[in-house]
Amino acid sequence: MIDFVGRRRAYAVFSLLMIVPSLIGLALWQFEAGLDFAGGLETEVRFLGETDVSDVEAAVADIADADETPAGVELSVLEAEDGTIAVEGTLATASLDDAFALADQIGQAVGASLPASVSLAVDVDESEIRTEFWFPGDASQDDVRSALETIGLGGARIQATADSAFRMRVEQPADGNLERLRQRINEALRSEIGPIVVLQSSAVSGTLSVEIARDAGIALAVAAVAILIYISLAFRRLPNPVLYGSAAIVALLHDVTIVAGAFAIGGQVAGLEVNAMFVTALLAIIGYSVNDTIVVFDRIRENLLLDPREDFRRVVNAAITQSLGRSLNTSITVVLALLALLLIGGVTIRPFVVVLFIGTVAGTYSSIAVASQIVYLWQDGTLPRLLRMGGERRVVRRVERSA
């Protein structure tokens, strides 16, 4: 059995090394508020090149007559959504191999004749194929900033999301007319750089952002109170059941502080923003952390009910050891999935995944190194002495047995 309780001082030092920088970051920088909390306009645009349907038609014109092309192939080119151009083909004789070969021919022909093409999607069945291309324009982040400066928006936040695709966020104008602001931005980008396609656009008024921030705070407070009540009731057969709920809340504060501090620092270093998705992920982490803590507490309860006279230190060490494999297996599985999302997921979900990633690791650690140690230190009498609530060293052994 591992002596986790004997390492409580090392846990305390390690927790302080994480919490102190987090508190400093929160005090110095607070959060980089996202659109949901700050209000304003966020829009994502894609700059298009000069390639049009006729250019693509010319590129694929010779495919139907090529020797390697199956007989009876017909091709058509049309404009698709979001500035893409699609090439559709039909085969006279259904053949999956011929369909894949035709799709490959189209991709090679377009790529050879029209540089800077990006193949977005290929849909193939036995008798029909459809492949879509995007021809990005020549635009940089500096070009976008220069275009916005012409309309007095040089302070806008600009983020590249793909080749010649950018997300921009600007504060709410003084007149509050976000629709007019959106039109001005689009006109400036088209006139200064070139054709664009608006991929997405969203606006939040200042009044609504205040309501969202207030509701988020209320949601977190209600969740904490509900957790305290639930755990206190679940462990009512143990002496001082409120202690277990309070220890779980302290562990939650530990995890939330680390996540919040990471975002305060990340907002300055990497532009991480706090939005409604951040609050959603934080509530998910609260649930995960409490679940992991309850597993350890439940083992403590079962061990005490089996042998009320057992030394409480051994009870805590045994409970953590018994639940360690389950906690690590669950956490490692979640972390691997989140790591995959972090590496290959889109920019939009990245803040959400970062919260879950940090919170999962912190929640697993706090269940062992924070919540369980608080319960032990209180029952041992050390914590009450530190809080000047009593100086007598005591170990609680009496436990009510279930009927």
Contacts in CASP RR format, 6 or more apart in sequence:
PFRMAT RR
TARGET T0000
AUTHOR 0000-0000-0000
METHOD contacts of the structure
MODEL  1
MIDFVGRRRAYAVFSLLMIVPSLIGLALWQFEAGLDFAGGLETEVRFLGE
TDVSDVEAAVADIADADETPAGVELSVLEAEDGTIAVEGTLATASLDDAF
ALADQIGQAVGASLPASVSLAVDVDESEIRTEFWFPGDASQDDVRSALET
IGLGGARIQATADSAFRMRVEQPADGNLERLRQRINEALRSEIGPIVVLQ
SSAVSGTLSVEIARDAGIALAVAAVAILIYISLAFRRLPNPVLYGSAAIV
ALLHDVTIVAGAFAIGGQVAGLEVNAMFVTALLAIIGYSVNDTIVVFDRI
RENLLLDPREDFRRVVNAAITQSLGRSLNTSITVVLALLALLLIGGVTIR
PFVVVLFIGTVAGTYSSIAVASQIVYLWQDGTLPRLLRMGGERRVVRRVE
RSA
1 314 0 8 1.000
1 317 0 8 1.000
1 318 0 8 1.000
1 321 0 8 1.000
2 317 0 8 1.000
2 320 0 8 1.000
2 321 0 8 1.000
2 324 0 8 1.000
3 317 0 8 1.000
4 316 0 8 1.000
4 317 0 8 1.000
4 320 0 8 1.000
4 321 0 8 1.000
4 368 0 8 1.000
4 369 0 8 1.000
4 372 0 8 1.000
4 373 0 8 1.000
5 313 0 8 1.000
5 316 0 8 1.000
5 317 0 8 1.000
5 372 0 8 1.000
5 373 0 8 1.000
5 376 0 8 1.000
8 369 0 8 1.000
8 373 0 8 1.000
8 376 0 8 1.000
8 377 0 8 1.000
11 368 0 8 1.000
11 369 0 8 1.000
11 370 0 8 1.000
11 373 0 8 1.000
12 373 0 8 1.000
14 369 0 8 1.000
15 254 0 8 1.000
15 366 0 8 1.000
15 369 0 8 1.000
15 370 0 8 1.000
18 258 0 8 1.000
18 362 0 8 1.000
19 254 0 8 1.000
19 257 0 8 1.000
19 258 0 8 1.000
21 261 0 8 1.000
21 265 0 8 1.000
22 257 0 8 1.000
22 258 0 8 1.000
22 260 0 8 1.000
22 261 0 8 1.000
22 262 0 8 1.000
22 264 0 8 1.000
22 265 0 8 1.000
23 257 0 8 1.000
23 261 0 8 1.000
25 261 0 8 1.000
25 264 0 8 1.000
25 265 0 8 1.000
26 257 0 8 1.000
26 260 0 8 1.000
26 261 0 8 1.000
26 264 0 8 1.000
28 264 0 8 1.000
29 264 0 8 1.000
29 265 0 8 1.000
29 267 0 8 1.000
29 268 0 8 1.000
30 264 0 8 1.000
31 37 0 8 1.000
31 260 0 8 1.000
31 263 0 8 1.000
31 264 0 8 1.000
31 267 0 8 1.000
31 273 0 8 1.000
31 274 0 8 1.000
32 263 0 8 1.000
32 266 0 8 1.000
32 267 0 8 1.000
32 268 0 8 1.000
32 271 0 8 1.000
32 272 0 8 1.000
32 273 0 8 1.000
32 274 0 8 1.000
33 273 0 8 1.000
33 274 0 8 1.000
33 275 0 8 1.000
34 169 0 8 1.000
34 273 0 8 1.000
34 274 0 8 1.000
34 275 0 8 1.000
35 41 0 8 1.000
35 42 0 8 1.000
35 169 0 8 1.000
35 202 0 8 1.000
35 204 0 8 1.000
35 209 0 8 1.000
35 273 0 8 1.000
35 275 0 8 1.000
36 204 0 8 1.000
36 209 0 8 1.000
36 212 0 8 1.000
36 275 0 8 1.000
36 276 0 8 1.000
37 209 0 8 1.000
37 212 0 8 1.000
37 213 0 8 1.000
37 274 0 8 1.000
37 275 0 8 1.000
38 171 0 8 1.000
38 206 0 8 1.000
38 209 0 8 1.000
39 171 0 8 1.000
39 172 0 8 1.000
39 203 0 8 1.000
39 204 0 8 1.000
39 205 0 8 1.000
39 206 0 8 1.000
39 208 0 8 1.000
39 209 0 8 1.000
40 169 0 8 1.000
40 170 0 8 1.000
40 171 0 8 1.000
40 172 0 8 1.000
40 178 0 8 1.000
40 203 0 8 1.000
40 204 0 8 1.000
40 205 0 8 1.000
40 206 0 8 1.000
40 209 0 8 1.000
41 169 0 8 1.000
41 170 0 8 1.000
41 172 0 8 1.000
41 178 0 8 1.000
41 181 0 8 1.000
41 182 0 8 1.000
41 185 0 8 1.000
41 201 0 8 1.000
41 202 0 8 1.000
41 203 0 8 1.000
42 167 0 8 1.000
42 168 0 8 1.000
42 169 0 8 1.000
42 201 0 8 1.000
42 202 0 8 1.000
42 203 0 8 1.000
43 167 0 8 1.000
43 168 0 8 1.000
43 182 0 8 1.000
43 185 0 8 1.000
43 186 0 8 1.000
43 198 0 8 1.000
43 200 0 8 1.000
43 201 0 8 1.000
43 202 0 8 1.000
44 161 0 8 1.000
44 165 0 8 1.000
44 166 0 8 1.000
44 167 0 8 1.000
44 168 0 8 1.000
44 198 0 8 1.000
44 199 0 8 1.000
44 200 0 8 1.000
44 201 0 8 1.000
45 165 0 8 1.000
45 166 0 8 1.000
45 168 0 8 1.000
45 186 0 8 1.000
45 189 0 8 1.000
45 196 0 8 1.000
45 197 0 8 1.000
45 198 0 8 1.000
45 199 0 8 1.000
46 82 0 8 1.000
46 83 0 8 1.000
46 134 0 8 1.000
46 136 0 8 1.000
46 162 0 8 1.000
46 164 0 8 1.000
46 165 0 8 1.000
46 196 0 8 1.000
46 197 0 8 1.000
46 199 0 8 1.000
47 136 0 8 1.000
47 137 0 8 1.000
47 138 0 8 1.000
47 139 0 8 1.000
47 164 0 8 1.000
47 165 0 8 1.000
47 166 0 8 1.000
47 189 0 8 1.000
47 193 0 8 1.000
47 194 0 8 1.000
47 195 0 8 1.000
47 196 0 8 1.000
48 83 0 8 1.000
48 134 0 8 1.000
48 135 0 8 1.000
48 136 0 8 1.000
48 137 0 8 1.000
48 164 0 8 1.000
48 194 0 8 1.000
48 195 0 8 1.000
48 196 0 8 1.000
48 197 0 8 1.000
49 116 0 8 1.000
49 135 0 8 1.000
49 136 0 8 1.000
49 137 0 8 1.000
49 138 0 8 1.000
49 194 0 8 1.000
49 195 0 8 1.000
50 135 0 8 1.000
50 137 0 8 1.000
51 85 0 8 1.000
51 114 0 8 1.000
51 117 0 8 1.000
51 135 0 8 1.000
52 85 0 8 1.000
53 77 0 8 1.000
53 78 0 8 1.000
53 79 0 8 1.000
53 85 0 8 1.000
55 113 0 8 1.000
55 114 0 8 1.000
56 77 0 8 1.000
56 85 0 8 1.000
56 87 0 8 1.000
56 110 0 8 1.000
56 114 0 8 1.000
56 133 0 8 1.000
57 77 0 8 1.000
58 113 0 8 1.000
59 109 0 8 1.000
59 110 0 8 1.000
59 111 0 8 1.000
59 112 0 8 1.000
59 113 0 8 1.000
59 114 0 8 1.000
60 75 0 8 1.000
60 77 0 8 1.000
60 87 0 8 1.000
60 106 0 8 1.000
60 109 0 8 1.000
60 110 0 8 1.000
62 109 0 8 1.000
63 69 0 8 1.000
63 73 0 8 1.000
63 75 0 8 1.000
63 102 0 8 1.000
63 105 0 8 1.000
63 106 0 8 1.000
63 109 0 8 1.000
64 72 0 8 1.000
64 73 0 8 1.000
64 74 0 8 1.000
64 75 0 8 1.000
66 105 0 8 1.000
68 101 0 8 1.000
68 105 0 8 1.000
69 102 0 8 1.000
69 105 0 8 1.000
70 91 0 8 1.000
70 92 0 8 1.000
70 93 0 8 1.000
70 95 0 8 1.000
70 98 0 8 1.000
70 101 0 8 1.000
70 102 0 8 1.000
71 92 0 8 1.000
71 93 0 8 1.000
72 91 0 8 1.000
72 92 0 8 1.000
72 93 0 8 1.000
73 89 0 8 1.000
73 90 0 8 1.000
73 91 0 8 1.000
73 92 0 8 1.000
73 102 0 8 1.000
74 89 0 8 1.000
74 90 0 8 1.000
75 87 0 8 1.000
75 88 0 8 1.000
75 89 0 8 1.000
75 106 0 8 1.000
76 87 0 8 1.000
76 88 0 8 1.000
76 89 0 8 1.000
77 85 0 8 1.000
77 86 0 8 1.000
77 87 0 8 1.000
77 88 0 8 1.000
78 85 0 8 1.000
78 86 0 8 1.000
78 88 0 8 1.000
79 85 0 8 1.000
79 86 0 8 1.000
80 86 0 8 1.000
80 132 0 8 1.000
82 134 0 8 1.000
82 197 0 8 1.000
82 199 0 8 1.000
83 134 0 8 1.000
83 197 0 8 1.000
84 120 0 8 1.000
84 132 0 8 1.000
84 133 0 8 1.000
84 134 0 8 1.000
85 132 0 8 1.000
85 133 0 8 1.000
85 134 0 8 1.000
85 135 0 8 1.000
86 130 0 8 1.000
86 131 0 8 1.000
86 132 0 8 1.000
86 133 0 8 1.000
87 106 0 8 1.000
87 110 0 8 1.000
87 130 0 8 1.000
87 131 0 8 1.000
87 132 0 8 1.000
87 133 0 8 1.000
88 128 0 8 1.000
88 129 0 8 1.000
88 130 0 8 1.000
89 102 0 8 1.000
89 128 0 8 1.000
89 129 0 8 1.000
89 130 0 8 1.000
90 127 0 8 1.000
90 128 0 8 1.000
91 98 0 8 1.000
91 99 0 8 1.000
91 102 0 8 1.000
91 126 0 8 1.000
91 127 0 8 1.000
91 128 0 8 1.000
91 129 0 8 1.000
93 127 0 8 1.000
94 126 0 8 1.000
94 127 0 8 1.000
95 126 0 8 1.000
96 124 0 8 1.000
96 125 0 8 1.000
96 126 0 8 1.000
99 124 0 8 1.000
99 125 0 8 1.000
99 126 0 8 1.000
99 127 0 8 1.000
99 128 0 8 1.000
99 129 0 8 1.000
100 124 0 8 1.000
102 129 0 8 1.000
103 122 0 8 1.000
103 124 0 8 1.000
103 129 0 8 1.000
103 131 0 8 1.000
106 129 0 8 1.000
106 131 0 8 1.000
107 119 0 8 1.000
107 131 0 8 1.000
107 133 0 8 1.000
110 117 0 8 1.000
110 119 0 8 1.000
110 133 0 8 1.000
111 117 0 8 1.000
114 133 0 8 1.000
114 135 0 8 1.000
116 135 0 8 1.000
116 136 0 8 1.000
116 137 0 8 1.000
117 133 0 8 1.000
117 134 0 8 1.000
117 135 0 8 1.000
118 133 0 8 1.000
118 134 0 8 1.000
118 135 0 8 1.000
118 136 0 8 1.000
118 163 0 8 1.000
119 131 0 8 1.000
119 132 0 8 1.000
119 133 0 8 1.000
120 132 0 8 1.000
120 133 0 8 1.000
120 134 0 8 1.000
121 130 0 8 1.000
121 131 0 8 1.000
121 132 0 8 1.000
122 129 0 8 1.000
122 130 0 8 1.000
122 131 0 8 1.000
122 132 0 8 1.000
123 129 0 8 1.000
123 130 0 8 1.000
123 131 0 8 1.000
136 163 0 8 1.000
136 164 0 8 1.000
136 165 0 8 1.000
137 164 0 8 1.000
137 194 0 8 1.000
138 164 0 8 1.000
139 164 0 8 1.000
139 166 0 8 1.000
139 193 0 8 1.000
139 194 0 8 1.000
141 158 0 8 1.000
141 160 0 8 1.000
141 166 0 8 1.000
143 192 0 8 1.000
143 193 0 8 1.000
144 158 0 8 1.000
144 166 0 8 1.000
144 168 0 8 1.000
144 189 0 8 1.000
144 193 0 8 1.000
145 154 0 8 1.000
145 156 0 8 1.000
145 158 0 8 1.000
146 192 0 8 1.000
147 188 0 8 1.000
147 189 0 8 1.000
147 191 0 8 1.000
147 192 0 8 1.000
147 193 0 8 1.000
148 154 0 8 1.000
148 155 0 8 1.000
148 156 0 8 1.000
148 158 0 8 1.000
148 168 0 8 1.000
148 170 0 8 1.000
148 185 0 8 1.000
148 188 0 8 1.000
148 189 0 8 1.000
150 188 0 8 1.000
150 192 0 8 1.000
151 184 0 8 1.000
151 185 0 8 1.000
151 188 0 8 1.000
153 170 0 8 1.000
153 185 0 8 1.000
155 170 0 8 1.000
156 168 0 8 1.000
156 169 0 8 1.000
156 170 0 8 1.000
157 168 0 8 1.000
157 169 0 8 1.000
157 170 0 8 1.000
158 166 0 8 1.000
158 167 0 8 1.000
158 168 0 8 1.000
159 166 0 8 1.000
159 167 0 8 1.000
159 168 0 8 1.000
159 347 0 8 1.000
160 166 0 8 1.000
161 167 0 8 1.000
161 347 0 8 1.000
165 199 0 8 1.000
167 347 0 8 1.000
168 185 0 8 1.000
170 181 0 8 1.000
170 185 0 8 1.000
172 178 0 8 1.000
172 205 0 8 1.000
172 206 0 8 1.000
173 180 0 8 1.000
173 181 0 8 1.000
176 205 0 8 1.000
178 203 0 8 1.000
178 205 0 8 1.000
179 203 0 8 1.000
182 201 0 8 1.000
182 203 0 8 1.000
186 196 0 8 1.000
186 198 0 8 1.000
189 196 0 8 1.000
190 196 0 8 1.000
204 212 0 8 1.000
212 276 0 8 1.000
216 276 0 8 1.000
216 279 0 8 1.000
217 279 0 8 1.000
219 279 0 8 1.000
219 283 0 8 1.000
220 256 0 8 1.000
220 279 0 8 1.000
220 282 0 8 1.000
220 283 0 8 1.000
220 286 0 8 1.000
223 283 0 8 1.000
223 286 0 8 1.000
223 287 0 8 1.000
224 249 0 8 1.000
224 252 0 8 1.000
224 286 0 8 1.000
227 245 0 8 1.000
227 248 0 8 1.000
227 249 0 8 1.000
227 252 0 8 1.000
227 286 0 8 1.000
227 287 0 8 1.000
227 290 0 8 1.000
228 242 0 8 1.000
228 245 0 8 1.000
228 246 0 8 1.000
228 248 0 8 1.000
228 249 0 8 1.000
231 241 0 8 1.000
231 244 0 8 1.000
231 245 0 8 1.000
231 248 0 8 1.000
231 290 0 8 1.000
231 294 0 8 1.000
231 297 0 8 1.000
232 241 0 8 1.000
232 242 0 8 1.000
232 244 0 8 1.000
232 245 0 8 1.000
233 241 0 8 1.000
234 241 0 8 1.000
234 244 0 8 1.000
234 294 0 8 1.000
235 241 0 8 1.000
235 244 0 8 1.000
235 245 0 8 1.000
235 297 0 8 1.000
235 301 0 8 1.000
237 301 0 8 1.000
237 305 0 8 1.000
237 399 0 8 1.000
237 400 0 8 1.000
237 402 0 8 1.000
238 244 0 8 1.000
238 301 0 8 1.000
238 304 0 8 1.000
238 399 0 8 1.000
238 400 0 8 1.000
239 396 0 8 1.000
239 398 0 8 1.000
239 399 0 8 1.000
240 378 0 8 1.000
240 396 0 8 1.000
243 374 0 8 1.000
243 375 0 8 1.000
243 378 0 8 1.000
243 379 0 8 1.000
244 297 0 8 1.000
244 375 0 8 1.000
246 374 0 8 1.000
247 293 0 8 1.000
247 297 0 8 1.000
247 370 0 8 1.000
247 371 0 8 1.000
247 372 0 8 1.000
247 374 0 8 1.000
247 375 0 8 1.000
247 378 0 8 1.000
248 290 0 8 1.000
248 293 0 8 1.000
248 294 0 8 1.000
248 297 0 8 1.000
248 371 0 8 1.000
250 370 0 8 1.000
250 371 0 8 1.000
250 374 0 8 1.000
251 289 0 8 1.000
251 293 0 8 1.000
251 363 0 8 1.000
251 366 0 8 1.000
251 367 0 8 1.000
251 370 0 8 1.000
251 371 0 8 1.000
251 374 0 8 1.000
252 286 0 8 1.000
252 289 0 8 1.000
252 290 0 8 1.000
252 366 0 8 1.000
254 362 0 8 1.000
254 366 0 8 1.000
254 370 0 8 1.000
255 285 0 8 1.000
255 286 0 8 1.000
255 289 0 8 1.000
255 359 0 8 1.000
255 362 0 8 1.000
255 363 0 8 1.000
255 366 0 8 1.000
256 282 0 8 1.000
256 285 0 8 1.000
256 286 0 8 1.000
258 358 0 8 1.000
258 359 0 8 1.000
258 362 0 8 1.000
259 282 0 8 1.000
259 285 0 8 1.000
259 355 0 8 1.000
259 358 0 8 1.000
259 359 0 8 1.000
259 362 0 8 1.000
262 354 0 8 1.000
262 358 0 8 1.000
263 272 0 8 1.000
263 274 0 8 1.000
263 278 0 8 1.000
263 351 0 8 1.000
263 354 0 8 1.000
263 355 0 8 1.000
266 272 0 8 1.000
267 273 0 8 1.000
272 351 0 8 1.000
272 354 0 8 1.000
273 351 0 8 1.000
274 351 0 8 1.000
275 351 0 8 1.000
277 349 0 8 1.000
277 351 0 8 1.000
277 352 0 8 1.000
278 351 0 8 1.000
278 352 0 8 1.000
278 355 0 8 1.000
280 352 0 8 1.000
281 351 0 8 1.000
281 352 0 8 1.000
281 355 0 8 1.000
281 356 0 8 1.000
282 355 0 8 1.000
284 356 0 8 1.000
285 355 0 8 1.000
285 356 0 8 1.000
285 359 0 8 1.000
285 360 0 8 1.000
285 362 0 8 1.000
285 363 0 8 1.000
288 334 0 8 1.000
288 359 0 8 1.000
288 360 0 8 1.000
288 363 0 8 1.000
289 359 0 8 1.000
289 362 0 8 1.000
289 363 0 8 1.000
289 366 0 8 1.000
289 367 0 8 1.000
292 327 0 8 1.000
292 330 0 8 1.000
292 331 0 8 1.000
292 363 0 8 1.000
292 364 0 8 1.000
292 367 0 8 1.000
293 366 0 8 1.000
293 367 0 8 1.000
293 371 0 8 1.000
295 323 0 8 1.000
295 326 0 8 1.000
295 327 0 8 1.000
295 367 0 8 1.000
296 319 0 8 1.000
296 320 0 8 1.000
296 323 0 8 1.000
296 327 0 8 1.000
296 367 0 8 1.000
296 368 0 8 1.000
296 371 0 8 1.000
296 372 0 8 1.000
297 319 0 8 1.000
297 371 0 8 1.000
297 372 0 8 1.000
297 375 0 8 1.000
299 318 0 8 1.000
299 319 0 8 1.000
299 320 0 8 1.000
299 322 0 8 1.000
299 323 0 8 1.000
300 315 0 8 1.000
300 316 0 8 1.000
300 319 0 8 1.000
300 372 0 8 1.000
300 375 0 8 1.000
302 319 0 8 1.000
303 310 0 8 1.000
303 315 0 8 1.000
303 318 0 8 1.000
303 319 0 8 1.000
304 310 0 8 1.000
304 315 0 8 1.000
304 399 0 8 1.000
305 399 0 8 1.000
305 401 0 8 1.000
305 402 0 8 1.000
308 397 0 8 1.000
308 398 0 8 1.000
308 399 0 8 1.000
308 401 0 8 1.000
309 397 0 8 1.000
310 397 0 8 1.000
311 395 0 8 1.000
312 376 0 8 1.000
312 379 0 8 1.000
312 380 0 8 1.000
312 395 0 8 1.000
312 396 0 8 1.000
312 397 0 8 1.000
313 376 0 8 1.000
313 380 0 8 1.000
316 372 0 8 1.000
316 375 0 8 1.000
316 376 0 8 1.000
319 372 0 8 1.000
320 368 0 8 1.000
320 372 0 8 1.000
324 368 0 8 1.000
327 364 0 8 1.000
327 367 0 8 1.000
327 368 0 8 1.000
328 364 0 8 1.000
331 360 0 8 1.000
331 361 0 8 1.000
331 364 0 8 1.000
334 356 0 8 1.000
334 360 0 8 1.000
335 357 0 8 1.000
335 360 0 8 1.000
335 361 0 8 1.000
338 353 0 8 1.000
338 356 0 8 1.000
338 357 0 8 1.000
338 360 0 8 1.000
339 357 0 8 1.000
341 349 0 8 1.000
341 353 0 8 1.000
342 350 0 8 1.000
342 353 0 8 1.000
342 354 0 8 1.000
342 357 0 8 1.000
345 353 0 8 1.000
374 383 0 8 1.000
377 383 0 8 1.000
378 384 0 8 1.000
379 394 0 8 1.000
379 395 0 8 1.000
379 396 0 8 1.000
380 393 0 8 1.000
380 394 0 8 1.000
380 395 0 8 1.000
381 390 0 8 1.000
381 391 0 8 1.000
381 392 0 8 1.000
381 393 0 8 1.000
381 394 0 8 1.000
381 395 0 8 1.000
382 393 0 8 1.000
384 390 0 8 1.000
384 391 0 8 1.000
385 391 0 8 1.000
385 393 0 8 1.000
END
